[in-house]
Amino acid sequence: MQLGKNNLYLSMRYDLNVPWPSQAAQPVKTAQKALVLLHELGYTAVALNFIVAGKLKGVSSPFTDDVMHELQRSVPGVRILKRLTLVLDEQTQNQSFASIVSQFDIVAVQPQTEKTLQSAATALDIDLISIDMTARTPFYLRHKLACAAVSRGVRFEICYGSSLDGEGRRYTVSNAIAIIRATRGRGIVLSSGAHQLANFRSPFDAINLLTVWGLKSSAARDAIGVTARQAAVNGLLRAKSAKQAVIATVEDAESGRPTKVLRVA
Amino acid sequence: MVRLKTRYLLFELLFPDSLDLAHPHESLRQTKSKIEYRKVADAFKQAVLEHSGEQGLGSVQSSLLVKYFSPATMTGVLRVSREYYRIVQASLSYITEIDNQRVIVKIAKVSGTIKKSQQAAIAKDKAYIDIIAADTASTIGYN
């Protein structure tokens, strides 16, 4: 039995996409339920996803300290991360990007056009590219572009949540296969993206779904473990380091405790 | 002669609609109406048919069998041939409803012998009893 590295990685289970229920009457209560359920299913870290479509101006983060405190209290054992997803359909939004981004742990982009996909993959300072799984993609995902993104440290996200509602399943499976093909199985993060409690699945079942869709089982296991963690650490480095190179303390993505890392390059 | 190779899937049914934040363990396993063996077995078979079609059901039909199901703990063991267990597991993941109640089917363990899955079920139940006991103790003031 291998010790150290493997054991640590086996114990990490990330769900990087739990949509923030901004439409719900009591968003905090609804999010709490999702967190408790995910904890019960065996996840150790969860990212709450705040989705912004359209203009960024005047948008503020719903994750205030009070809200985060309240959420953390219901699931003490789970690391809660703040994630922002920008739905990009034109290039003009990029100006006000930097100011809001600093309030989040993870930044993702959902490109709607070929052009925004191009800039997300090659230029923008982001952690995740999230492709809308509920509809046919308006662009063809090229292998060269996807690999450029992955080698730059940007990961692709596959959400399984939409595969559990009858009509969405076909597109979800087809998009998942497209992403697996384009990236050749590298740099894939699996998350739920589920809008209702019944659409969350346990880590083991989620890994199996990804395997059935054609990813190697080792890469599928990493998709909620190591690769997801890398995306989270990437985000932490953006928020808390100088030029992503020097950092005084970095919080462990799992426990939130600061670990003594003085230099990350 | 070659033995028929099988996998035993230890599954749990969770009911997210009855989730109560104060007692997540118990509430997730409580149902509004009774769910018994027949309903679970039928739902699983239907799910395989829906997800992988006639071909899929045909390939597992001879081996697919719910060996055990306990409505008290919402835990059971499903037998399936080794080649196709991943397809069956995926089909079970696609289930969202049994008997008009929203459900999450969670596979807790895949094993090659029924004895090992039985041991896993017992270990899991023991762990839950501990959690529930600790929970109750803190609610009624012993801690």
HADDOCK unambig.tbl for C-alpha pairs under 7 A between the chains (distance, minus, plus):
assign (segid A and resid 33 and name CA) (segid B and resid 21 and name CA) 6.58 0.50 0.50
assign (segid A and resid 164 and name CA) (segid B and resid 94 and name CA) 5.43 0.50 0.50
assign (segid A and resid 197 and name CA) (segid B and resid 16 and name CA) 5.94 0.50 0.50
assign (segid A and resid 198 and name CA) (segid B and resid 16 and name CA) 5.88 0.50 0.50
assign (segid A and resid 198 and name CA) (segid B and resid 96 and name CA) 6.57 0.50 0.50
assign (segid A and resid 198 and name CA) (segid B and resid 102 and name CA) 6.34 0.50 0.50
assign (segid A and resid 198 and name CA) (segid B and resid 103 and name CA) 6.21 0.50 0.50
assign (segid A and resid 198 and name CA) (segid B and resid 104 and name CA) 6.00 0.50 0.50
assign (segid A and resid 201 and name CA) (segid B and resid 104 and name CA) 6.87 0.50 0.50
assign (segid A and resid 202 and name CA) (segid B and resid 106 and name CA) 6.18 0.50 0.50
assign (segid A and resid 205 and name CA) (segid B and resid 93 and name CA) 6.53 0.50 0.50
assign (segid A and resid 205 and name CA) (segid B and resid 106 and name CA) 6.96 0.50 0.50
assign (segid A and resid 205 and name CA) (segid B and resid 107 and name CA) 6.59 0.50 0.50
assign (segid A and resid 208 and name CA) (segid B and resid 86 and name CA) 6.65 0.50 0.50
assign (segid A and resid 208 and name CA) (segid B and resid 90 and name CA) 6.53 0.50 0.50
assign (segid A and resid 209 and name CA) (segid B and resid 90 and name CA) 5.45 0.50 0.50
assign (segid A and resid 212 and name CA) (segid B and resid 86 and name CA) 6.81 0.50 0.50
assign (segid A and resid 212 and name CA) (segid B and resid 87 and name CA) 6.76 0.50 0.50
